[in-house]
């Protein structure tokens, strides 16, 4: 264990304060990318005296917001933050300098920042200034903090956003009946969670098949929340999107992704058109789309699409995370629509096996979340 680094279990109330910092970090998801969504809490004599979360560019980071709220009470206090404080100047100055100047005595943090501009230098500067750095914490706190940071960490490592493939299906894996009816397979509680997931994503991607079949809006319809997700993306290799598509009537940016050589055109406010290379099958090269979204600062992207696009993305090994809402009903029928299409695997041994699987009851439904092996 490095100098001045210790475990945090012996600090009174540390779990409660770190959980609050994690909660604050999650509140910023979908707002602050490409910045990591960080939460911070300043604690003095066991009580929180300041808290904050990262603000959109060019505003302050979470630690600075919390320090400003605490004022003079920050001197000699402990700060709980979900990610290693930055040590470089970009839109703002180094958070480490603010913590040192404020007289913070201890920093409790579960996750180091792999950004090459930080990568341990933040902790090093704090220790040099005589500030105690407390890590690691219990594994479950680290895992909880990572939920808000996983997209950022993936983006740092690959340049691409973390892609979550989400679908809702019956117990027998169907997303619609043989007649195409799909409303509603899952419960209202599950649909509300799906809207929250949209809100927390930097972009939501769907395919033209879903647009033509369901005419979705792809917005996060939650009380008190507008303008989420910030970007909605339609993968439409041959330019079949109608001018009357419901998502074009909603406020917010839409990216219409077509294959090279497509000549269709739509004039609509907030609609941007791009052409990307075609895959061997004639569709849009999805890896090129992820590269584009990564270049635009998206770190968390969710795919909500039909079986064909969902299957092709999984076949290509581009899914980083899966979220499957499973309803306790059986649709049946050989012609009913399956959740995942594509080519699939020839043997069960080669199937995508998820790791770090979490199962959660949501109303009458079950949400299964897991990660593709790295």
C-alpha positions as CSV (number, residue, x, y, z in Angstrom):
1,X,0.0,0.0,0.0
2,X,1.5,3.4,-1.0
3,X,2.6,5.9,1.6
4,X,-0.2,7.7,3.3
5,X,-2.8,5.4,1.8
6,X,-4.9,3.3,4.0
7,X,-8.2,1.5,4.1
8,X,-11.3,3.5,5.0
9,X,-13.4,1.1,7.1
10,X,-12.2,2.6,10.4
11,X,-13.5,6.1,9.6
12,X,-16.8,6.8,11.4
13,X,-19.7,7.1,8.9
14,X,-17.4,6.7,5.9
15,X,-19.8,4.3,4.1
16,X,-22.8,6.7,4.4
17,X,-20.7,9.6,3.1
18,X,-19.2,7.6,0.2
19,X,-22.7,6.3,-0.7
20,X,-23.9,9.9,-0.9
21,X,-20.9,10.9,-3.2
22,X,-21.8,7.9,-5.4
23,X,-25.4,9.0,-5.6
24,X,-24.4,12.5,-6.6
25,X,-22.2,11.1,-9.3
26,X,-25.0,9.1,-10.8
27,X,-27.2,12.2,-10.9
28,X,-24.8,13.8,-13.4
29,X,-24.9,10.9,-15.9
30,X,-26.1,12.1,-19.3
31,X,-25.2,15.7,-18.6
32,X,-21.4,16.1,-18.3
33,X,-19.7,13.9,-20.9
34,X,-16.9,13.7,-21.9
35,X,-16.1,14.6,-18.3
36,X,-16.5,11.8,-15.8
37,X,-19.6,12.1,-13.7
38,X,-18.1,12.5,-10.2
39,X,-19.8,13.2,-6.8
40,X,-18.1,14.7,-3.8
41,X,-19.0,15.3,-0.1
42,X,-17.0,17.4,2.4
43,X,-17.4,16.0,6.0
44,X,-16.4,17.7,9.2
45,X,-17.0,16.2,12.7
46,X,-19.0,13.4,11.1
47,X,-21.5,15.7,9.3
48,X,-21.6,16.7,5.6
49,X,-20.9,20.5,5.2
50,X,-20.6,20.6,1.5
51,X,-21.5,18.5,-1.5
52,X,-21.4,18.7,-5.3
53,X,-21.3,16.9,-8.6
54,X,-19.4,17.6,-11.8
55,X,-21.0,20.3,-13.9
56,X,-21.0,20.5,-17.7
57,X,-18.0,22.1,-19.5
58,X,-16.7,24.7,-18.7
59,X,-18.0,24.6,-15.1
60,X,-16.3,23.3,-12.0
61,X,-15.7,19.7,-11.0
62,X,-17.5,18.0,-8.2
63,X,-14.7,18.6,-5.6
64,X,-14.6,22.3,-6.3
65,X,-18.4,22.6,-6.0
66,X,-18.3,20.8,-2.6
67,X,-15.4,22.9,-1.3
68,X,-17.2,26.1,-2.3
69,X,-20.3,25.0,-0.5
70,X,-18.3,24.1,2.6
71,X,-16.4,27.4,2.7
72,X,-14.1,27.7,5.8
73,X,-15.6,24.5,7.2
74,X,-13.4,22.6,4.7
75,X,-10.3,23.3,6.6
76,X,-9.3,20.2,8.5
77,X,-12.2,18.3,6.9
78,X,-12.4,15.0,4.9
79,X,-13.7,15.0,1.3
80,X,-15.2,11.9,-0.2
81,X,-14.9,11.8,-4.0
82,X,-15.7,9.1,-6.4
83,X,-12.7,9.6,-8.7
84,X,-9.1,10.7,-8.2
85,X,-8.9,14.5,-8.2
86,X,-7.4,15.9,-11.4
87,X,-4.0,17.4,-11.3
88,X,-4.0,19.3,-14.7
89,X,-5.4,22.4,-16.2
90,X,-8.0,22.2,-19.0
91,X,-11.2,24.1,-18.7
92,X,-10.6,24.5,-15.0
93,X,-7.5,24.5,-12.8
94,X,-6.4,21.3,-10.9
95,X,-8.8,20.1,-8.3
96,X,-5.7,19.0,-6.2
97,X,-4.7,22.7,-5.9
98,X,-8.2,23.6,-4.7
99,X,-8.2,20.8,-2.1
100,X,-4.7,21.8,-0.8
101,X,-5.6,25.5,-0.6
102,X,-8.8,24.7,1.3
103,X,-6.9,22.9,4.0
104,X,-8.5,19.5,3.4
105,X,-6.9,16.9,5.8
106,X,-8.1,13.7,4.2
107,X,-9.3,12.5,0.8
108,X,-11.3,9.3,0.6
109,X,-11.6,7.9,-3.0
110,X,-12.2,4.5,-4.4
111,X,-11.1,4.9,-8.0
112,X,-8.0,6.1,-9.7
113,X,-8.2,8.2,-12.9
114,X,-6.5,6.5,-15.8
115,X,-6.5,9.7,-17.9
116,X,-2.8,10.1,-18.8
117,X,-3.0,13.7,-17.5
118,X,-3.8,12.3,-14.1
119,X,-3.0,8.6,-13.6
120,X,-1.9,8.7,-10.0
121,X,-0.5,12.2,-10.1
122,X,-3.5,13.6,-8.3
123,X,-3.0,11.3,-5.4
124,X,0.8,12.0,-5.5
125,X,0.3,15.7,-5.2
126,X,-2.1,15.3,-2.3
127,X,0.3,13.1,-0.4
128,X,3.1,15.5,-1.0
129,X,1.0,18.3,0.5
130,X,0.5,16.1,3.7
131,X,-3.1,15.1,2.9
132,X,-4.0,11.6,3.9
133,X,-5.3,9.6,0.9
134,X,-7.7,6.8,1.9
135,X,-8.1,3.9,-0.5
136,X,-9.2,1.2,-1.3
137,X,-12.6,1.0,0.2
138,X,-14.8,-2.1,0.4
139,X,-15.3,-3.8,-3.0
140,X,-19.0,-3.1,-3.1
141,X,-18.4,0.7,-2.8
142,X,-15.8,0.5,-5.5
143,X,-18.3,-1.4,-7.8
144,X,-21.0,1.2,-7.0
145,X,-18.7,4.1,-7.9
146,X,-17.7,2.4,-11.1
147,X,-21.3,2.4,-12.4
148,X,-21.1,6.2,-13.0
149,X,-17.5,6.1,-14.2
150,X,-17.5,3.0,-16.4
151,X,-18.3,4.8,-19.6
152,X,-15.6,7.4,-19.0
153,X,-13.0,4.7,-18.1
154,X,-13.9,2.8,-21.3
155,X,-13.6,5.9,-23.4
156,X,-10.2,6.7,-22.0
157,X,-9.0,3.2,-22.8
158,X,-10.5,2.8,-26.3
159,X,-11.6,6.2,-27.6
160,X,-15.1,4.7,-28.0
161,X,-18.2,5.0,-25.7
162,X,-19.3,2.0,-23.6
163,X,-22.2,0.5,-25.6
164,X,-25.1,-0.9,-23.6
165,X,-27.5,-3.1,-25.6
166,X,-30.9,-2.9,-24.0
167,X,-34.0,-4.9,-24.9
168,X,-37.3,-6.0,-23.3
169,X,-38.6,-9.5,-24.0
170,X,-41.0,-12.1,-22.8
171,X,-39.9,-15.2,-20.8
172,X,-39.4,-17.0,-24.1
173,X,-37.3,-14.3,-25.6
174,X,-39.8,-12.5,-27.8
175,X,-40.1,-8.8,-28.4
176,X,-43.4,-9.0,-30.3
177,X,-46.1,-11.4,-31.3
178,X,-46.3,-13.0,-34.8
179,X,-48.5,-10.1,-35.8
180,X,-45.9,-7.5,-34.7
181,X,-47.8,-6.4,-31.5
182,X,-45.4,-5.4,-28.7
183,X,-47.3,-3.0,-26.4
184,X,-46.6,-3.7,-23.7
185,X,-44.5,-6.7,-22.9
186,X,-43.0,-5.2,-19.8
187,X,-44.6,-3.3,-16.9
188,X,-44.9,0.4,-16.3
189,X,-42.2,0.2,-13.7
190,X,-39.8,-1.4,-16.2
191,X,-40.6,1.2,-18.8
192,X,-39.9,4.0,-16.3
193,X,-36.5,2.4,-15.6
194,X,-35.8,2.3,-19.3
195,X,-36.6,6.0,-19.6
196,X,-34.1,6.7,-16.8
197,X,-31.5,4.7,-18.7
198,X,-32.1,6.9,-21.7
199,X,-31.7,10.0,-19.6
200,X,-28.3,8.7,-18.3
201,X,-27.0,7.9,-21.8
202,X,-25.2,10.5,-23.9
203,X,-26.8,9.0,-27.0
204,X,-29.5,6.5,-27.8
205,X,-29.2,4.5,-31.0
206,X,-31.9,2.7,-32.9
207,X,-32.3,1.2,-36.4
208,X,-34.6,2.2,-39.2
209,X,-36.6,-1.0,-38.8
210,X,-37.6,0.2,-35.3
211,X,-38.5,3.7,-36.6
212,X,-40.7,2.3,-39.4
213,X,-42.4,-0.4,-37.1
214,X,-42.8,1.5,-33.8
215,X,-42.3,5.2,-34.7
216,X,-40.5,5.8,-31.3
217,X,-39.6,9.2,-29.9
218,X,-36.5,7.9,-28.0
219,X,-36.9,10.6,-25.3
220,X,-36.7,10.2,-21.6
221,X,-40.2,11.0,-20.4
222,X,-39.7,11.5,-16.7
223,X,-41.1,14.1,-14.4
224,X,-38.9,17.2,-14.3
225,X,-36.6,16.0,-17.0
226,X,-36.3,17.5,-20.5
227,X,-33.7,17.4,-23.3
228,X,-32.6,13.8,-22.6
229,X,-30.9,12.0,-24.1
230,X,-28.8,14.8,-25.6
231,X,-28.5,12.9,-28.9
232,X,-30.7,10.4,-30.7
233,X,-29.2,8.4,-33.5
234,X,-31.0,6.5,-36.3
235,X,-29.0,3.9,-38.3
236,X,-30.5,4.0,-41.7
237,X,-28.2,2.7,-44.4
238,X,-30.5,3.3,-47.3
239,X,-32.2,6.6,-46.1
240,X,-35.7,5.3,-45.5
241,X,-36.6,7.5,-42.6
242,X,-39.9,9.3,-43.3
243,X,-40.2,13.1,-42.8
244,X,-43.1,12.4,-40.5
245,X,-41.1,10.3,-38.0
246,X,-42.1,11.1,-34.4
247,X,-38.6,11.6,-33.2
248,X,-38.1,14.5,-35.6
249,X,-41.1,16.3,-34.0
250,X,-39.4,16.1,-30.5
251,X,-36.9,18.8,-29.4
252,X,-33.3,17.7,-29.3
253,X,-30.6,16.7,-31.6
254,X,-31.0,13.8,-34.0
255,X,-28.1,12.2,-36.0
256,X,-29.3,10.4,-39.2
257,X,-26.6,7.9,-40.0
258,X,-26.7,6.7,-43.6
259,X,-24.5,4.4,-45.7
260,X,-22.1,5.9,-48.2
261,X,-23.7,6.8,-51.5
262,X,-27.2,7.3,-50.0
263,X,-29.0,10.2,-51.7
264,X,-32.1,10.6,-49.6
265,X,-32.5,13.9,-47.8
266,X,-34.7,15.4,-45.1
267,X,-34.8,19.0,-43.9
268,X,-35.7,19.2,-40.3
269,X,-34.6,21.4,-37.3
270,X,-31.9,19.8,-35.2
271,X,-31.4,17.0,-37.7
272,X,-27.8,16.3,-38.7
273,X,-26.9,13.8,-41.5
274,X,-23.7,11.8,-41.8
275,X,-22.6,9.1,-44.1
276,X,-20.5,6.2,-42.8
277,X,-18.8,3.3,-44.6
278,X,-20.9,0.3,-45.3
279,X,-20.3,-3.2,-43.9
280,X,-19.9,-6.3,-46.0
281,X,-23.7,-6.8,-45.8
282,X,-24.5,-3.3,-47.0
283,X,-25.5,-1.8,-43.7
284,X,-23.7,0.9,-41.8
285,X,-20.4,-0.1,-40.3
286,X,-21.3,0.1,-36.6
287,X,-17.7,0.3,-35.4
288,X,-17.3,3.5,-37.4
289,X,-20.4,4.9,-35.7
290,X,-18.9,4.2,-32.2
291,X,-15.7,5.9,-33.3
292,X,-17.7,9.0,-34.4
293,X,-19.6,9.1,-31.2
294,X,-16.4,8.8,-29.2
295,X,-14.9,11.6,-31.1
296,X,-17.9,13.7,-30.2
297,X,-17.4,13.1,-26.5
298,X,-20.1,10.4,-25.9
299,X,-18.9,8.0,-23.2
300,X,-22.2,6.1,-22.5
301,X,-24.3,5.0,-25.5
302,X,-27.4,2.8,-25.4
303,X,-28.7,0.7,-28.3
304,X,-32.5,0.2,-28.4
305,X,-33.2,-1.6,-31.6
306,X,-34.8,-4.5,-33.3
307,X,-33.5,-8.0,-33.6
308,X,-31.4,-7.5,-36.7
309,X,-29.3,-4.5,-35.5
310,X,-29.1,-5.9,-32.0
311,X,-27.8,-9.2,-33.3
312,X,-25.3,-7.7,-35.7
313,X,-23.8,-5.6,-33.0
314,X,-23.5,-8.6,-30.7
315,X,-22.1,-10.7,-33.5
316,X,-19.4,-8.0,-34.1
317,X,-18.4,-8.0,-30.5
318,X,-19.2,-4.4,-30.0
319,X,-21.6,-4.7,-27.0
320,X,-19.9,-3.8,-23.8
321,X,-22.9,-4.2,-21.6
322,X,-26.3,-5.8,-21.9
323,X,-29.5,-4.9,-20.1
324,X,-32.4,-7.3,-20.6
325,X,-35.8,-6.6,-19.1
326,X,-37.6,-10.0,-18.9
327,X,-41.3,-10.1,-18.4
328,X,-43.0,-13.1,-16.8
329,X,-45.2,-14.0,-19.8
330,X,-44.9,-16.4,-22.7
331,X,-45.8,-15.2,-26.2
332,X,-45.0,-18.3,-28.2
333,X,-45.2,-18.9,-31.9
334,X,-42.5,-19.8,-34.4
335,X,-43.0,-16.5,-36.2
336,X,-43.0,-14.2,-33.2
337,X,-40.1,-11.8,-33.2
338,X,-37.0,-12.7,-31.2
339,X,-35.0,-10.2,-29.2
340,X,-31.7,-11.0,-30.9
341,X,-31.2,-11.8,-34.5
342,X,-28.0,-11.7,-36.5
343,X,-25.9,-14.8,-37.4
344,X,-25.4,-16.1,-33.9
345,X,-22.8,-18.7,-32.8
346,X,-22.4,-22.2,-34.2
347,X,-21.8,-23.8,-30.7
348,X,-23.1,-22.9,-27.3
349,X,-19.5,-22.9,-26.1
350,X,-18.9,-19.8,-28.2
351,X,-21.9,-17.9,-26.9
352,X,-21.5,-14.4,-25.3
353,X,-21.1,-15.1,-21.6
354,X,-21.7,-12.1,-19.5
355,X,-19.7,-11.3,-16.4
356,X,-20.5,-9.3,-13.3
357,X,-24.1,-10.2,-13.7
358,X,-26.7,-8.4,-11.6
359,X,-30.4,-9.4,-11.3
360,X,-33.0,-6.9,-10.1
361,X,-36.7,-7.2,-9.6
362,X,-38.6,-4.2,-11.1
363,X,-42.3,-4.5,-10.6
364,X,-43.3,-8.0,-11.9
365,X,-40.3,-8.0,-14.3
366,X,-36.6,-8.9,-13.9
367,X,-33.7,-6.7,-15.2
368,X,-30.6,-8.7,-15.9
369,X,-27.5,-6.6,-16.4
370,X,-24.0,-7.9,-17.3
371,X,-20.8,-7.1,-19.1
372,X,-19.1,-8.6,-22.1
373,X,-15.7,-10.1,-21.3
374,X,-12.8,-7.6,-21.8
